[in-house]
Amino acid sequence: MRFPPPTHLVILVNGERAHVETLREEVAVALEPLGLRLSPAKTQVVHMGDGFNFLGFRIRWKRKRGTNKWYVYTFIADRPVRSLKAKIRALTHKTSQQDLAYVLTRLGQIMRGWANYFRHAVAKDTFSKLDHFTWWRLVHMLRARHGWNWGQVYRHLAASGQWRIAADGVEYFRIKGVTVSRYAYRGNKIPNPWLTANPV
């Protein structure tokens, strides 16, 4: 027997909570013939001012700093950040004896894919903090591995005049250098399959 895969759905409503509750029942009825149903545990009704998590993003309506204008912002939720940090910690433990080139390669693969997924959010500050976090994890790992003091750290990592960590041609991937490209609103350009050419 095959089961339909989980479907993620967000419905935005311009109205009162009562309107949302009524619409939720209508959506449940519309989904039933498709073999889908709303999960009571996961279906929530929230105000956009409080925000909600969706596919790793935190979507929230808030006032733009320095203005009286309100916009919908897409941030990175806390859970994906914690998950990424756990993977970074596992690769950069002080007692790790894994080849440095392998560690840098895996970090680059993980962080590059993660950043490409989240680069359309308000992510610049998060990327910068993650870069700082990862850099110092690597520095402390190398210090412990080689018994370097801070002078030796400087001598080995800043010998070229700029700070860099590399091994066998593999250089540390700087996630803070990923370009953040915010999505532009295009809702009125997306075809609506429910609109008819000759409405009655």
SEBADO-934273 format. One record per atom (N, C-alpha, C): residue in one letter; x, y, z. Coordinates in nm, 2 decimals, always signed. Layout:
N
[node a [X Y Z]]
...
This chain:
200
[node m [+0.08 -0.12 +0.00]]
[node m [+0.00 +0.00 +0.00]]
[node m [+0.09 +0.12 +0.00]]
[node r [+0.06 +0.22 -0.08]]
[node r [+0.13 +0.34 -0.09]]
[node r [+0.05 +0.46 -0.02]]
[node f [+0.13 +0.54 +0.05]]
[node f [+0.06 +0.65 +0.12]]
[node f [+0.11 +0.78 +0.05]]
[node p [+0.02 +0.88 +0.05]]
[node p [+0.07 +1.01 -0.01]]
[node p [+0.17 +1.07 +0.08]]
[node p [+0.27 +1.14 +0.02]]
[node p [+0.38 +1.20 +0.10]]
[node p [+0.32 +1.32 +0.18]]
[node p [+0.38 +1.36 +0.29]]
[node p [+0.34 +1.47 +0.36]]
[node p [+0.34 +1.60 +0.27]]
[node t [+0.24 +1.68 +0.28]]
[node t [+0.23 +1.80 +0.20]]
[node t [+0.23 +1.92 +0.30]]
[node h [+0.31 +2.02 +0.27]]
[node h [+0.32 +2.14 +0.35]]
[node h [+0.23 +2.25 +0.29]]
[node l [+0.15 +2.31 +0.37]]
[node l [+0.06 +2.41 +0.31]]
[node l [+0.04 +2.52 +0.41]]
[node v [+0.05 +2.64 +0.35]]
[node v [+0.03 +2.77 +0.43]]
[node v [-0.08 +2.85 +0.36]]
[node i [-0.18 +2.89 +0.43]]
[node i [-0.29 +2.97 +0.38]]
[node i [-0.29 +3.10 +0.46]]
[node l [-0.28 +3.21 +0.38]]
[node l [-0.28 +3.35 +0.45]]
[node l [-0.42 +3.41 +0.43]]
[node v [-0.47 +3.46 +0.54]]
[node v [-0.61 +3.52 +0.53]]
[node v [-0.61 +3.66 +0.58]]
[node n [-0.67 +3.75 +0.51]]
[node n [-0.69 +3.89 +0.56]]
[node n [-0.83 +3.89 +0.62]]
[node g [-0.83 +3.87 +0.75]]
[node g [-0.96 +3.87 +0.82]]
[node g [-0.94 +3.84 +0.97]]
[node e [-1.05 +3.80 +1.03]]
[node e [-1.05 +3.76 +1.17]]
[node e [-1.03 +3.61 +1.19]]
[node r [-1.00 +3.58 +1.32]]
[node r [-0.97 +3.44 +1.35]]
[node r [-1.09 +3.35 +1.31]]
[node a [-1.21 +3.40 +1.33]]
[node a [-1.33 +3.32 +1.30]]
[node a [-1.33 +3.29 +1.15]]
[node h [-1.29 +3.38 +1.07]]
[node h [-1.28 +3.35 +0.92]]
[node h [-1.18 +3.24 +0.89]]
[node v [-1.07 +3.24 +0.97]]
[node v [-0.97 +3.13 +0.95]]
[node v [-1.02 +3.00 +0.99]]
[node e [-1.09 +2.99 +1.10]]
[node e [-1.15 +2.87 +1.15]]
[node e [-1.25 +2.81 +1.05]]
[node t [-1.33 +2.90 +0.99]]
[node t [-1.42 +2.85 +0.89]]
[node t [-1.35 +2.80 +0.77]]
[node l [-1.25 +2.87 +0.73]]
[node l [-1.17 +2.83 +0.61]]
[node l [-1.10 +2.70 +0.63]]
[node r [-1.05 +2.68 +0.75]]
[node r [-0.98 +2.55 +0.79]]
[node r [-1.08 +2.43 +0.76]]
[node e [-1.20 +2.44 +0.80]]
[node e [-1.30 +2.34 +0.78]]
[node e [-1.32 +2.31 +0.63]]
[node e [-1.33 +2.42 +0.56]]
[node e [-1.35 +2.41 +0.41]]
[node e [-1.23 +2.34 +0.34]]
[node v [-1.11 +2.38 +0.39]]
[node v [-0.99 +2.32 +0.33]]
[node v [-0.99 +2.17 +0.36]]
[node a [-1.02 +2.13 +0.48]]
[node a [-1.03 +1.99 +0.52]]
[node a [-1.12 +1.91 +0.43]]
[node v [-1.23 +1.97 +0.40]]
[node v [-1.33 +1.90 +0.31]]
[node v [-1.28 +1.89 +0.17]]
[node a [-1.21 +2.00 +0.12]]
[node a [-1.15 +2.00 -0.01]]
[node a [-1.04 +1.90 -0.03]]
[node l [-0.96 +1.87 +0.08]]
[node l [-0.85 +1.78 +0.07]]
[node l [-0.89 +1.63 +0.08]]
[node e [-1.00 +1.61 +0.14]]
[node e [-1.04 +1.47 +0.17]]
[node e [-1.05 +1.38 +0.04]]
[node p [-1.11 +1.43 -0.07]]
[node p [-1.12 +1.35 -0.19]]
[node p [-0.98 +1.32 -0.25]]
[node l [-0.87 +1.40 -0.21]]
[node l [-0.74 +1.38 -0.26]]
[node l [-0.66 +1.28 -0.17]]
[node g [-0.73 +1.23 -0.07]]
[node g [-0.66 +1.14 +0.02]]
[node g [-0.57 +1.21 +0.12]]
[node l [-0.59 +1.33 +0.14]]
[node l [-0.51 +1.41 +0.23]]
[node l [-0.60 +1.46 +0.35]]
[node r [-0.54 +1.48 +0.46]]
[node r [-0.61 +1.54 +0.58]]
[node r [-0.52 +1.63 +0.66]]
[node l [-0.57 +1.73 +0.72]]
[node l [-0.49 +1.82 +0.81]]
[node l [-0.45 +1.75 +0.94]]
[node s [-0.33 +1.76 +0.97]]
[node s [-0.28 +1.70 +1.10]]
[node s [-0.32 +1.79 +1.22]]
[node p [-0.40 +1.74 +1.31]]
[node p [-0.44 +1.82 +1.42]]
[node p [-0.32 +1.87 +1.50]]
[node a [-0.22 +1.79 +1.51]]
[node a [-0.10 +1.83 +1.59]]
[node a [-0.02 +1.94 +1.53]]
[node k [-0.02 +1.94 +1.39]]
[node k [+0.07 +2.04 +1.32]]
[node k [+0.00 +2.16 +1.26]]
[node t [-0.14 +2.15 +1.25]]
[node t [-0.21 +2.26 +1.19]]
[node t [-0.23 +2.37 +1.30]]
[node q [-0.18 +2.49 +1.27]]
[node q [-0.19 +2.60 +1.36]]
[node q [-0.26 +2.72 +1.30]]
[node v [-0.32 +2.80 +1.38]]
[node v [-0.37 +2.93 +1.34]]
[node v [-0.29 +3.03 +1.42]]
[node v [-0.21 +3.12 +1.35]]
[node v [-0.13 +3.22 +1.41]]
[node v [-0.14 +3.35 +1.35]]
[node h [-0.11 +3.45 +1.42]]
[node h [-0.11 +3.59 +1.36]]
[node h [+0.02 +3.61 +1.30]]
[node m [+0.03 +3.68 +1.18]]
[node m [+0.15 +3.71 +1.11]]
[node m [+0.25 +3.79 +1.20]]
[node g [+0.20 +3.87 +1.29]]
[node g [+0.28 +3.94 +1.38]]
[node g [+0.36 +3.85 +1.47]]
[node d [+0.31 +3.74 +1.50]]
[node d [+0.38 +3.64 +1.59]]
[node d [+0.47 +3.55 +1.50]]
[node g [+0.43 +3.53 +1.37]]
[node g [+0.52 +3.45 +1.28]]
[node g [+0.49 +3.30 +1.29]]
[node f [+0.55 +3.23 +1.20]]
[node f [+0.54 +3.08 +1.20]]
[node f [+0.66 +3.03 +1.12]]
[node n [+0.69 +2.90 +1.15]]
[node n [+0.80 +2.83 +1.09]]
[node n [+0.74 +2.75 +0.97]]
[node f [+0.82 +2.75 +0.86]]
[node f [+0.77 +2.68 +0.74]]
[node f [+0.90 +2.63 +0.66]]
[node l [+0.92 +2.50 +0.65]]
[node l [+1.03 +2.45 +0.57]]
[node l [+1.16 +2.50 +0.61]]
[node g [+1.18 +2.53 +0.74]]
[node g [+1.31 +2.58 +0.79]]
[node g [+1.32 +2.73 +0.80]]
[node f [+1.22 +2.80 +0.75]]
[node f [+1.22 +2.94 +0.76]]
[node f [+1.12 +2.99 +0.87]]
[node r [+1.15 +3.11 +0.92]]
[node r [+1.07 +3.18 +1.01]]
[node r [+1.01 +3.30 +0.94]]
[node i [+0.88 +3.30 +0.91]]
[node i [+0.81 +3.40 +0.84]]
[node i [+0.73 +3.49 +0.93]]
[node r [+0.75 +3.62 +0.92]]
[node r [+0.69 +3.71 +1.02]]
[node r [+0.67 +3.84 +0.96]]
[node w [+0.56 +3.90 +1.00]]
[node w [+0.52 +4.04 +0.96]]
[node w [+0.57 +4.13 +1.07]]
[node k [+0.66 +4.23 +1.03]]
[node k [+0.71 +4.32 +1.13]]
[node k [+0.75 +4.46 +1.07]]
[node r [+0.76 +4.55 +1.15]]
[node r [+0.79 +4.69 +1.11]]
[node r [+0.94 +4.70 +1.06]]
[node k [+0.96 +4.77 +0.95]]
[node k [+1.09 +4.79 +0.90]]
[node k [+1.16 +4.89 +0.99]]
[node r [+1.28 +4.86 +1.03]]
[node r [+1.36 +4.94 +1.12]]
[node r [+1.37 +5.08 +1.07]]
[node g [+1.34 +5.18 +1.15]]
[node g [+1.35 +5.32 +1.12]]
[node g [+1.24 +5.38 +1.04]]
[node t [+1.13 +5.30 +1.02]]
[node t [+1.01 +5.34 +0.94]]
[node t [+0.89 +5.30 +1.01]]
[node n [+0.77 +5.35 +0.96]]
[node n [+0.65 +5.30 +1.01]]
[node n [+0.58 +5.20 +0.91]]
[node k [+0.66 +5.15 +0.82]]
[node k [+0.61 +5.05 +0.72]]
[node k [+0.63 +4.91 +0.77]]
[node w [+0.53 +4.83 +0.74]]
[node w [+0.53 +4.69 +0.78]]
[node w [+0.55 +4.60 +0.66]]
[node y [+0.63 +4.50 +0.68]]
[node y [+0.66 +4.40 +0.57]]
[node y [+0.66 +4.26 +0.62]]
[node v [+0.65 +4.16 +0.53]]
[node v [+0.66 +4.02 +0.56]]
[node v [+0.81 +3.99 +0.54]]
[node y [+0.88 +3.94 +0.65]]
[node y [+1.02 +3.90 +0.64]]
[node y [+1.03 +3.75 +0.65]]
[node t [+1.13 +3.70 +0.58]]
[node t [+1.16 +3.55 +0.59]]
[node t [+1.30 +3.54 +0.65]]
[node f [+1.30 +3.48 +0.78]]
[node f [+1.42 +3.46 +0.85]]
[node f [+1.46 +3.31 +0.85]]
[node i [+1.57 +3.28 +0.90]]
[node i [+1.61 +3.14 +0.92]]
[node i [+1.56 +3.10 +1.05]]
[node a [+1.49 +2.99 +1.06]]
[node a [+1.44 +2.94 +1.19]]
[node a [+1.55 +2.89 +1.28]]
[node d [+1.53 +2.88 +1.41]]
[node d [+1.63 +2.84 +1.50]]
[node d [+1.68 +2.69 +1.48]]
[node r [+1.58 +2.60 +1.45]]
[node r [+1.62 +2.46 +1.44]]
[node r [+1.72 +2.43 +1.34]]
[node p [+1.71 +2.48 +1.21]]
[node p [+1.82 +2.45 +1.11]]
[node p [+1.95 +2.50 +1.15]]
[node v [+1.96 +2.62 +1.23]]
[node v [+2.09 +2.67 +1.27]]
[node v [+2.15 +2.58 +1.38]]
[node r [+2.07 +2.53 +1.47]]
[node r [+2.11 +2.43 +1.57]]
[node r [+2.16 +2.31 +1.50]]
[node s [+2.09 +2.26 +1.40]]
[node s [+2.13 +2.14 +1.33]]
[node s [+2.26 +2.15 +1.26]]
[node l [+2.28 +2.27 +1.20]]
[node l [+2.41 +2.29 +1.13]]
[node l [+2.52 +2.30 +1.23]]
[node k [+2.50 +2.37 +1.34]]
[node k [+2.61 +2.38 +1.44]]
[node k [+2.65 +2.24 +1.49]]
[node a [+2.55 +2.15 +1.51]]
[node a [+2.58 +2.02 +1.56]]
[node a [+2.67 +1.94 +1.46]]
[node k [+2.64 +1.96 +1.33]]
[node k [+2.73 +1.89 +1.23]]
[node k [+2.87 +1.95 +1.23]]
[node i [+2.88 +2.08 +1.25]]
[node i [+3.01 +2.15 +1.25]]
[node i [+3.09 +2.10 +1.37]]
[node r [+3.02 +2.09 +1.49]]
[node r [+3.08 +2.05 +1.61]]
[node r [+3.14 +1.90 +1.59]]
[node a [+3.06 +1.82 +1.53]]
[node a [+3.10 +1.68 +1.51]]
[node a [+3.22 +1.67 +1.42]]
[node l [+3.24 +1.76 +1.33]]
[node l [+3.36 +1.76 +1.24]]
[node l [+3.48 +1.83 +1.30]]
[node t [+3.46 +1.91 +1.40]]
[node t [+3.57 +2.00 +1.45]]
[node t [+3.60 +1.97 +1.59]]
[node h [+3.57 +1.86 +1.64]]
[node h [+3.60 +1.83 +1.78]]
[node h [+3.75 +1.84 +1.81]]
[node k [+3.79 +1.89 +1.93]]
[node k [+3.93 +1.91 +1.96]]
[node k [+4.01 +1.79 +1.95]]
[node t [+3.95 +1.67 +1.98]]
[node t [+4.03 +1.55 +1.98]]
[node t [+4.02 +1.48 +1.84]]
[node s [+3.96 +1.54 +1.74]]
[node s [+3.94 +1.48 +1.61]]
[node s [+4.08 +1.46 +1.55]]
[node q [+4.10 +1.34 +1.49]]
[node q [+4.22 +1.32 +1.41]]
[node q [+4.20 +1.30 +1.26]]
[node q [+4.08 +1.34 +1.22]]
[node q [+4.04 +1.33 +1.08]]
[node q [+4.13 +1.42 +1.00]]
[node d [+4.17 +1.38 +0.88]]
[node d [+4.25 +1.46 +0.79]]
[node d [+4.19 +1.60 +0.77]]
[node l [+4.27 +1.70 +0.78]]
[node l [+4.22 +1.84 +0.77]]
[node l [+4.15 +1.87 +0.64]]
[node a [+4.21 +1.82 +0.53]]
[node a [+4.15 +1.84 +0.40]]
[node a [+4.01 +1.78 +0.39]]
[node y [+3.99 +1.66 +0.45]]
[node y [+3.86 +1.59 +0.46]]
[node y [+3.76 +1.68 +0.53]]
[node v [+3.81 +1.73 +0.65]]
[node v [+3.72 +1.81 +0.73]]
[node v [+3.68 +1.94 +0.66]]
[node l [+3.77 +2.00 +0.59]]
[node l [+3.74 +2.12 +0.51]]
[node l [+3.65 +2.09 +0.40]]
[node t [+3.67 +1.98 +0.33]]
[node t [+3.58 +1.94 +0.22]]
[node t [+3.44 +1.92 +0.27]]
[node r [+3.42 +1.84 +0.38]]
[node r [+3.29 +1.81 +0.43]]
[node r [+3.22 +1.94 +0.48]]
[node l [+3.30 +2.02 +0.55]]
[node l [+3.24 +2.15 +0.59]]
[node l [+3.19 +2.23 +0.47]]
[node g [+3.27 +2.24 +0.37]]
[node g [+3.23 +2.31 +0.25]]
[node g [+3.11 +2.26 +0.19]]
[node q [+3.10 +2.13 +0.18]]
[node q [+2.98 +2.06 +0.12]]
[node q [+2.85 +2.09 +0.20]]
[node i [+2.87 +2.08 +0.33]]
[node i [+2.75 +2.10 +0.42]]
[node i [+2.71 +2.24 +0.42]]
[node m [+2.80 +2.33 +0.44]]
[node m [+2.77 +2.47 +0.46]]
[node m [+2.73 +2.54 +0.32]]
[node r [+2.79 +2.49 +0.21]]
[node r [+2.75 +2.55 +0.08]]
[node r [+2.61 +2.52 +0.05]]
[node g [+2.57 +2.39 +0.07]]
[node g [+2.43 +2.35 +0.04]]
[node g [+2.33 +2.42 +0.13]]
[node w [+2.37 +2.43 +0.26]]
[node w [+2.28 +2.49 +0.36]]
[node w [+2.26 +2.64 +0.32]]
[node a [+2.37 +2.71 +0.29]]
[node a [+2.36 +2.85 +0.26]]
[node a [+2.29 +2.88 +0.13]]
[node n [+2.30 +2.79 +0.03]]
[node n [+2.23 +2.81 -0.10]]
[node n [+2.08 +2.79 -0.08]]
[node y [+2.04 +2.71 +0.02]]
[node y [+1.90 +2.69 +0.05]]
[node y [+1.84 +2.81 +0.12]]
[node f [+1.92 +2.87 +0.21]]
[node f [+1.87 +2.98 +0.29]]
[node f [+1.91 +3.12 +0.25]]
[node r [+1.98 +3.13 +0.13]]
[node r [+2.03 +3.26 +0.09]]
[node r [+1.92 +3.36 +0.05]]
[node h [+1.80 +3.31 +0.03]]
[node h [+1.69 +3.41 +0.00]]
[node h [+1.62 +3.46 +0.12]]
[node a [+1.67 +3.43 +0.24]]
[node a [+1.61 +3.48 +0.36]]
[node a [+1.69 +3.60 +0.41]]
[node v [+1.64 +3.66 +0.52]]
[node v [+1.72 +3.77 +0.58]]
[node v [+1.84 +3.69 +0.66]]
[node a [+1.95 +3.67 +0.59]]
[node a [+2.04 +3.57 +0.63]]
[node a [+2.18 +3.62 +0.65]]
[node k [+2.21 +3.74 +0.62]]
[node k [+2.35 +3.79 +0.62]]
[node k [+2.41 +3.79 +0.76]]
[node d [+2.34 +3.83 +0.86]]
[node d [+2.39 +3.83 +1.00]]
[node d [+2.41 +3.68 +1.05]]
[node t [+2.31 +3.59 +1.01]]
[node t [+2.33 +3.45 +1.05]]
[node t [+2.45 +3.39 +0.99]]
[node f [+2.47 +3.42 +0.86]]
[node f [+2.58 +3.36 +0.79]]
[node f [+2.71 +3.41 +0.85]]
[node s [+2.72 +3.54 +0.89]]
[node s [+2.84 +3.59 +0.95]]
[node s [+2.87 +3.53 +1.09]]
[node k [+2.76 +3.51 +1.17]]
[node k [+2.78 +3.44 +1.30]]
[node k [+2.83 +3.30 +1.28]]
[node l [+2.77 +3.23 +1.18]]
[node l [+2.81 +3.09 +1.16]]
[node l [+2.95 +3.08 +1.11]]
[node d [+2.99 +3.17 +1.03]]
[node d [+3.13 +3.18 +0.98]]
[node d [+3.23 +3.20 +1.10]]
[node h [+3.20 +3.29 +1.19]]
[node h [+3.28 +3.31 +1.31]]
[node h [+3.28 +3.19 +1.39]]
[node f [+3.17 +3.12 +1.41]]
[node f [+3.16 +3.00 +1.50]]
[node f [+3.25 +2.89 +1.44]]
[node t [+3.24 +2.87 +1.31]]
[node t [+3.31 +2.76 +1.24]]
[node t [+3.46 +2.79 +1.24]]
[node w [+3.50 +2.91 +1.21]]
[node w [+3.64 +2.95 +1.21]]
[node w [+3.71 +2.92 +1.34]]
[node w [+3.64 +2.96 +1.45]]
[node w [+3.71 +2.94 +1.58]]
[node w [+3.70 +2.79 +1.62]]
[node r [+3.60 +2.72 +1.58]]
[node r [+3.60 +2.57 +1.60]]
[node r [+3.73 +2.51 +1.54]]
[node l [+3.76 +2.55 +1.41]]
[node l [+3.87 +2.50 +1.34]]
[node l [+4.00 +2.54 +1.41]]
[node v [+4.01 +2.67 +1.45]]
[node v [+4.13 +2.72 +1.51]]
[node v [+4.16 +2.64 +1.64]]
[node h [+4.06 +2.62 +1.72]]
[node h [+4.08 +2.54 +1.85]]
[node h [+4.11 +2.40 +1.82]]
[node m [+4.06 +2.34 +1.72]]
[node m [+4.09 +2.20 +1.68]]
[node m [+4.24 +2.19 +1.64]]
[node l [+4.28 +2.29 +1.56]]
[node l [+4.42 +2.28 +1.52]]
[node l [+4.52 +2.31 +1.63]]
[node r [+4.48 +2.40 +1.72]]
[node r [+4.57 +2.43 +1.84]]
[node r [+4.59 +2.30 +1.92]]
[node a [+4.47 +2.23 +1.95]]
[node a [+4.48 +2.11 +2.03]]
[node a [+4.56 +2.00 +1.96]]
[node r [+4.54 +1.99 +1.83]]
[node r [+4.60 +1.89 +1.75]]
[node r [+4.76 +1.90 +1.74]]
[node h [+4.80 +2.03 +1.72]]
[node h [+4.94 +2.05 +1.70]]
[node h [+5.01 +2.11 +1.83]]
[node g [+4.94 +2.14 +1.93]]
[node g [+5.00 +2.20 +2.05]]
[node g [+5.05 +2.34 +2.03]]
[node w [+4.98 +2.41 +1.94]]
[node w [+5.03 +2.55 +1.91]]
[node w [+4.99 +2.65 +2.02]]
[node n [+5.08 +2.75 +2.05]]
[node n [+5.03 +2.86 +2.13]]
[node n [+4.98 +2.96 +2.03]]
[node w [+4.93 +3.08 +2.08]]
[node w [+4.86 +3.17 +1.99]]
[node w [+4.96 +3.24 +1.89]]
[node g [+5.08 +3.25 +1.93]]
[node g [+5.18 +3.30 +1.84]]
[node g [+5.20 +3.20 +1.72]]
[node q [+5.20 +3.08 +1.75]]
[node q [+5.21 +2.98 +1.64]]
[node q [+5.09 +2.97 +1.56]]
[node v [+4.97 +2.99 +1.62]]
[node v [+4.85 +3.00 +1.54]]
[node v [+4.86 +3.11 +1.44]]
[node y [+4.91 +3.23 +1.48]]
[node y [+4.92 +3.34 +1.39]]
[node y [+5.02 +3.31 +1.28]]
[node r [+5.13 +3.24 +1.32]]
[node r [+5.24 +3.22 +1.22]]
[node r [+5.19 +3.12 +1.12]]
[node h [+5.11 +3.02 +1.15]]
[node h [+5.06 +2.92 +1.06]]
[node h [+4.94 +2.96 +0.98]]
[node l [+4.86 +3.04 +1.04]]
[node l [+4.73 +3.07 +0.97]]
[node l [+4.73 +3.21 +0.90]]
[node a [+4.83 +3.29 +0.93]]
[node a [+4.83 +3.43 +0.88]]
[node a [+4.96 +3.45 +0.81]]
[node a [+5.03 +3.35 +0.77]]
[node a [+5.16 +3.36 +0.71]]
[node a [+5.16 +3.44 +0.57]]
[node s [+5.05 +3.43 +0.50]]
[node s [+5.04 +3.50 +0.37]]
[node s [+4.99 +3.64 +0.38]]
[node g [+4.98 +3.69 +0.51]]
[node g [+4.93 +3.83 +0.53]]
[node g [+4.78 +3.83 +0.55]]
[node q [+4.71 +3.72 +0.53]]
[node q [+4.57 +3.72 +0.56]]
[node q [+4.54 +3.58 +0.62]]
[node w [+4.44 +3.59 +0.71]]
[node w [+4.40 +3.46 +0.78]]
[node w [+4.34 +3.36 +0.68]]
[node r [+4.39 +3.24 +0.68]]
[node r [+4.33 +3.14 +0.60]]
[node r [+4.36 +3.00 +0.66]]
[node i [+4.27 +2.91 +0.64]]
[node i [+4.29 +2.77 +0.68]]
[node i [+4.27 +2.68 +0.55]]
[node a [+4.37 +2.61 +0.52]]
[node a [+4.37 +2.53 +0.40]]
[node a [+4.46 +2.41 +0.42]]
[node a [+4.43 +2.30 +0.34]]
[node a [+4.51 +2.18 +0.34]]
[node a [+4.49 +2.11 +0.21]]
[node d [+4.61 +2.07 +0.14]]
[node d [+4.60 +2.00 +0.02]]
[node d [+4.52 +2.06 -0.09]]
[node g [+4.52 +2.19 -0.10]]
[node g [+4.45 +2.27 -0.20]]
[node g [+4.30 +2.29 -0.16]]
[node v [+4.26 +2.25 -0.04]]
[node v [+4.12 +2.27 +0.00]]
[node v [+4.12 +2.38 +0.10]]
[node e [+4.05 +2.49 +0.08]]
[node e [+4.04 +2.60 +0.17]]
[node e [+3.91 +2.61 +0.24]]
[node y [+3.91 +2.66 +0.36]]
[node y [+3.79 +2.68 +0.44]]
[node y [+3.69 +2.76 +0.36]]
[node f [+3.57 +2.71 +0.35]]
[node f [+3.46 +2.78 +0.28]]
[node f [+3.40 +2.89 +0.37]]
[node r [+3.41 +3.01 +0.33]]
[node r [+3.35 +3.12 +0.41]]
[node r [+3.21 +3.14 +0.38]]
[node i [+3.12 +3.10 +0.46]]
[node i [+2.98 +3.11 +0.44]]
[node i [+2.93 +3.25 +0.44]]
[node k [+3.01 +3.34 +0.51]]
[node k [+2.97 +3.48 +0.52]]
[node k [+2.98 +3.55 +0.38]]
[node g [+3.06 +3.48 +0.29]]
[node g [+3.07 +3.54 +0.15]]
[node g [+2.96 +3.50 +0.06]]
[node v [+2.87 +3.42 +0.10]]
[node v [+2.75 +3.38 +0.01]]
[node v [+2.66 +3.50 -0.01]]
[node t [+2.63 +3.53 -0.13]]
[node t [+2.54 +3.65 -0.16]]
[node t [+2.40 +3.62 -0.12]]
[node v [+2.34 +3.71 -0.04]]
[node v [+2.20 +3.69 +0.00]]
[node v [+2.12 +3.77 -0.11]]
[node s [+2.02 +3.70 -0.16]]
[node s [+1.94 +3.75 -0.27]]
[node s [+1.79 +3.73 -0.23]]
[node r [+1.73 +3.84 -0.18]]
[node r [+1.59 +3.83 -0.14]]
[node r [+1.50 +3.81 -0.25]]
[node y [+1.40 +3.72 -0.23]]
[node y [+1.30 +3.70 -0.33]]
[node y [+1.21 +3.83 -0.35]]
[node a [+1.18 +3.86 -0.47]]
[node a [+1.09 +3.97 -0.50]]
[node a [+0.95 +3.91 -0.51]]
[node y [+0.85 +3.99 -0.47]]
[node y [+0.71 +3.95 -0.47]]
[node y [+0.67 +3.93 -0.62]]
[node r [+0.61 +3.81 -0.65]]
[node r [+0.56 +3.79 -0.78]]
[node r [+0.43 +3.71 -0.78]]
[node g [+0.36 +3.73 -0.67]]
[node g [+0.23 +3.66 -0.65]]
[node g [+0.13 +3.69 -0.76]]
[node n [+0.13 +3.81 -0.81]]
[node n [+0.03 +3.85 -0.92]]
[node n [+0.08 +3.80 -1.06]]
[node k [+0.20 +3.73 -1.07]]
[node k [+0.25 +3.68 -1.19]]
[node k [+0.23 +3.53 -1.20]]
[node i [+0.19 +3.47 -1.09]]
[node i [+0.18 +3.32 -1.09]]
[node i [+0.04 +3.28 -1.14]]
[node p [+0.03 +3.20 -1.24]]
[node p [-0.10 +3.16 -1.30]]
[node p [-0.18 +3.09 -1.19]]
[node n [-0.31 +3.12 -1.19]]
[node n [-0.40 +3.06 -1.09]]
[node n [-0.49 +2.96 -1.16]]
[node p [-0.47 +2.83 -1.14]]
[node p [-0.55 +2.73 -1.22]]
[node p [-0.70 +2.73 -1.18]]
[node w [-0.74 +2.80 -1.07]]
[node w [-0.88 +2.80 -1.03]]
[node w [-0.96 +2.91 -1.10]]
[node l [-0.89 +3.00 -1.16]]
[node l [-0.96 +3.11 -1.23]]
[node l [-1.01 +3.06 -1.37]]
[node t [-1.13 +3.09 -1.41]]
[node t [-1.18 +3.05 -1.54]]
[node t [-1.17 +3.17 -1.63]]
[node a [-1.16 +3.14 -1.76]]
[node a [-1.15 +3.25 -1.86]]
[node a [-1.28 +3.33 -1.87]]
[node n [-1.39 +3.26 -1.85]]
[node n [-1.52 +3.33 -1.86]]
[node n [-1.60 +3.30 -1.73]]
[node p [-1.57 +3.38 -1.63]]
[node p [-1.64 +3.35 -1.50]]
[node p [-1.79 +3.38 -1.51]]
[node v [-1.86 +3.30 -1.44]]
[node v [-2.01 +3.32 -1.45]]
[node v [-2.05 +3.43 -1.35]]
